[in-house]
Amino acid sequence: MRKEQQSRPDLRVLKSLMVCATIAASLILHSPSLMAAEEATGATSTAPSACSINPSEKLKNLFTEVKQYLGIRYRFGGDTPSGFDCSGFVRFMFNKEFNVNLPRSSREMATIGTRIDRNELRPGDLVFFKNAEDRINHVGIFVGNDTFVHSSLSKGITRDTLNESYYSKRFATGVRILDIQGNRIPDDFNNLFDESNNGNSPS
């Protein structure tokens, strides 16, 4: 009898350790999609660090994929190739290429990942812009050389540069969702984008 009584506490201790290990594993693997779910339910938590992805081949695939969507019209609330708004396009591309489920609005996207300054931007980072009230209302994907792709209100899916006066004045922050080791601009970057955008049109 004594041996049975002694083994039961040991079993409870073992179960407790297993629960702690499971919780620890879930915290380590905490993803942006879980963060979005917590925001929707009103739960509070610390923003996750950037998702580590290796190799950088996935980033090159992203650039290649973007090419086929250039010129698709802007559609308010759109998140499919029949029409995108800015956050719908970014969300679609990250889900398609990286299996990362981002929040639906640009304002929510800006609250996850790691915030970075403009001079720290790397290909694959998100770039955010603000309106006259200093509220984030636009997002794009940085592709290097001060260039980003986004869904523009007037041009649809296109590329523009952060140096253009319209975007330079409204730049709010960068956010790193992907931590791709050794990420760099693909060798054929210039061939991926054939159009030129010289205007300072609103997004």
N, C-alpha and C positions, 0 to 999 in steps of 0.2 A: 504493500500500500504506500509506503513512504517513497519508494522509487517512482510510482505513478504521480504522486503529488509533486515531487521535485521536477519531473519532466514537463508538467503542464506550464509552469512559469517559463521554462526554457523555450517552449513552443511559442508562447506569447511574445517573448523577446525576439525570437526569430522572425515572426510575422511583422512585428514593429519595424525591424531592420529592413525587411523587404519593402514595406510601404514607404519608408524614408528613401530607399534607393530609387523607387519608382518616381517619387516626387522630384528628387534631384535630377533624374534623367529628363523629366518633362521640362524642367526649368532650363537645362542645357540646350534642349532642342526647341526652345520656345520660338515660334515662327511669326512672321508678320500677319498671317491669316488668323492666328490665335489672338493677336493684338487687336485686329479688327473686330473679332467676335466680342472681346471684352469691352471695346468702346461701345458697341451696339447695346450691350447689356448694362452699361454704366459702371462696370468694374474698373478699378484703377490699378495701374501697374507701371513699372519702369519701361521706357521704350527699349526695344530689343537692339542688340548690336547688329552690325551688318552680317548678312548671310555669307558664309564662306563657300565659294564655288571655284573649283579647279578641275580642268584647265580652262584657259581663256578662250578655247575654241567656241564655247557657247556665246561669248560676246561677239565673235565674228559672225556667228549664225544670226544673231540679233540684227546686225547691220545689214546682212544679206536679205533677211526677211523684211526689214523696213522698206527696202527698195520697192517691193511689189505693192506697197500700200501708198506710195507717194501719189498725191493728186486726189485721193479719195476725199469726197466732200465732207465738210463739217456738218454734224447733225447734233443738235442739243440733246443731251442724254444718251447719245449713241455710243455703243460699245461693241459694235460688230463691223465687219468690212463693208457693210452697206452704208456706213456713216459713223464717224467718231466725234465725240467732243474731246477736249484735251485729256481729262483724266481717264475717260473710257479707252482712249488709244494706249496710254501708258499701261493701264491695268491689263488690257488685252495682250500686249506684247510681253509683259513680264510673266503673265500666266502661261502663255503659249511657249515661250522659250525657256523659262526658268522654273515653271511650276510654282511661282510665288503669287499668292492671292493678296493683292493690295486693296486698301480701302477704296471706296467709290469716288470720293471727292478729293480734289487737290489739297484742300485744307487739312483733311485727315491724313493724307499721304505724308504731308510735311511733318507730322508728329511722330513718325516711326523712323527706324534706321539711325544713322549717325549724321548730325548736321556738320557741314563743312563749308569753308569759305570758297569764294569764286576761284581764287588762285590755287586751290587744292583739288579742283574738279578733275575726275578721270572718266574715260569712256564708260558708259553704263550708269553713271550717277544721274539722279533726278535734279532738275533745275526748276525753281519756283519763282513766280512773279506776283507782284501785289498790285492792287488797284489804288485809286486816289485816297481811299480810306485806310491804306496800309494793311489791307486784308488780303491774304493769299487767295488768288482766284484763277491761277493758270499754272500748268506744269508741262515739262517736256523732258526728253531723254538726251543727256549730253553725249556727244559723239567725238569730242576732241577738237583741237584747233579753234576753241571758242565757239564751236558750232553745236546746235542742238536740233533735234527733230521733234515736231509737235503737231497738233491739230489746230490750225489757225482758222479763225472765224471767216476770214476772207479767202484763204487759199487752200483750206483743207489740210491734209497731211503734207507737210513741207519741211524744209530746213531753213533756219535763220541763224544769225550770229549774235552772241551776247554783246558784241561791240556796236550793234545798231542802236541808235539813240533811244528808240522806243523801249527796247528790252533792257538796255543798260540802266536806264533810269528806274525801271520797275523790278529789277532783279532783287529777290528777297533772300534766298538762301539756296544752298545745294544740300542734298541728302544722299548718303551712300547706303543703298539697300544691299548691294552686292559687293562683296570683298573678293574680287577676282585677282588671284595672284598673278603678277606680271602682266596685268591687262594693258593693252596698248592699242593704238590705232592700227587696223589691218593694213597690210601693204597696198591693198587695192582700194583703199578708202575713197580716193578721188573718183574711182570708177563706179562706186556705188550710188553716187548722187550726181546726176547729169544736169539738173536744173540750176539756175542761178537766181538768187533772191536779193535784190538790191534795195527794195523799198522798206520803209519803216512802218509797215501796216500793223494795226492792232490785232491782237490774237483772238 
